[in-house]
Amino acid sequence: MRCEQGYLCEVCGLDVSGIADSDLYLRYVIGELDPEVLHTSPERHLRCNPVLAQFIRHPDFEPVNVDGPFDRRQLDAQYVADREALVTRGFVRLLEIAATGGDRDVTEYPLAEAIRKYRGD
C-alpha cells in the first residue's frame, strides 16, 4: 500500500474512501474491535462484509442479503432485531463522524456502551 492510496479493502482491493463505508470503523464503533488493534486490523468496505452489512437498516444504505447459514432471515427474530438496532446505530454514528469531517478524537467515535466496554466499566 502506498500512502496516497489510503486504506485498501482486503476483499476487493479498492480504496475504502470514507469512514461511512468502513467495516473496520463500524466494528470499532459498535464495540467489536479492540481499540488496541484498530491501527493494525485489515480494512474492508461495508459491502465486502455482507454478514455484518445485512444488519444495517438505513435509507442511506442499500440493503444487503446473505444466502446460507448466516442469513439474517434465518436467525432468531430477537437476535436480528437487537443486531439491526446496534449495527444501524453504529452506521448512523459513522455518518455523523463523516459529516463533521472526522474532527473529533478517535476515542470518541464509539457508541456509549462500546466506550464503557473498552474502559472496562
C-alpha positions in Angstrom: 0.0 0.0 0.0 1.3 3.4 -0.9 0.5 6.3 1.5 -1.5 8.3 -1.0 -3.8 5.3 -1.6 -5.3 5.3 1.9 -6.8 2.1 3.2 -7.3 -0.7 0.8 -10.1 -3.3 1.2 -8.7 -6.7 1.9 -11.5 -8.3 -0.1 -11.8 -6.3 -3.3 -8.5 -4.4 -3.2 -10.1 -1.0 -3.8 -9.7 2.1 -1.7 -12.1 2.5 1.3 -12.6 6.2 0.6 -14.6 7.2 3.6 -15.4 6.3 7.2 -19.1 5.8 6.4 -18.0 2.9 4.1 -15.6 1.4 6.6 -16.3 -2.1 8.1 -13.3 -1.6 10.3 -14.6 1.6 11.9 -18.2 0.2 12.1 -16.9 -2.7 14.2 -14.9 -0.3 16.3 -17.8 2.0 16.9 -20.2 -0.8 18.0 -17.6 -2.4 20.3 -16.5 -5.4 18.3 -12.9 -4.3 17.6 -10.5 -3.6 20.4 -9.0 -0.1 20.1 -5.5 -1.5 20.6 -5.7 -3.3 17.2 -7.6 -0.7 15.3 -4.5 0.5 13.5 -3.3 -3.0 12.7 -6.5 -4.6 11.5 -7.4 -5.0 7.9 -9.9 -2.7 6.3 -13.0 -3.7 4.2 -15.9 -1.9 2.6 -19.1 -2.5 4.5 -20.5 -4.3 1.4 -17.4 -6.5 1.4 -18.5 -7.9 4.8 -22.1 -8.8 3.9 -22.6 -10.8 7.1 -22.3 -7.5 9.1 -23.7 -5.2 6.5 -27.0 -7.1 6.2 -28.0 -5.7 9.7 -27.8 -2.0 8.5 -31.3 -0.7 8.1 -31.0 2.9 7.0 -32.3 4.9 4.0 -28.7 5.8 3.0 -27.6 2.2 2.8 -28.9 -0.2 0.1 -29.9 -3.4 1.9 -27.6 -6.4 1.7 -28.8 -10.0 1.7 -26.7 -13.1 2.6 -27.6 -16.6 1.5 -26.7 -19.5 3.7 -26.4 -20.1 7.4 -25.6 -16.5 8.3 -28.7 -15.1 6.5 -30.4 -12.8 9.0 -33.7 -14.0 7.6 -33.0 -17.5 9.1 -31.8 -16.3 12.5 -33.7 -15.8 15.8 -36.0 -12.8 15.4 -35.0 -11.1 18.7 -31.3 -11.5 17.9 -31.9 -10.0 14.4 -33.8 -7.0 16.0 -31.1 -6.4 18.5 -28.3 -6.7 15.9 -30.1 -4.4 13.5 -30.6 -1.8 16.2 -26.9 -1.9 17.2 -25.3 -2.1 13.7 -27.7 0.6 12.4 -26.8 2.9 15.3 -23.2 2.3 14.5 -23.7 3.2 10.9 -25.5 6.4 11.9 -22.5 7.2 14.1 -20.2 6.8 11.1 -22.4 9.2 9.1 -22.2 11.7 11.9 -18.4 11.4 12.0 -18.2 11.8 8.3 -20.4 14.9 8.4 -18.1 16.6 10.9 -15.0 15.7 8.8 -13.8 13.3 11.5 -12.5 16.2 13.6 -13.1 14.5 16.9 -10.7 12.3 18.8 -11.0 8.7 17.6 -11.6 7.6 21.2 -14.9 9.5 21.0 -16.1 7.6 17.9 -17.7 4.5 19.6 -21.2 4.3 20.9 -21.6 4.9 24.7 -21.9 1.2 25.5 -18.8 0.4 23.5 -16.8 3.1 25.2 -17.8 1.6 28.6 -16.8 -1.8 27.4 -13.4 -0.5 26.2 -12.8 1.2 29.5 -13.8 -1.9 31.4 -16.7 -0.3 33.2 
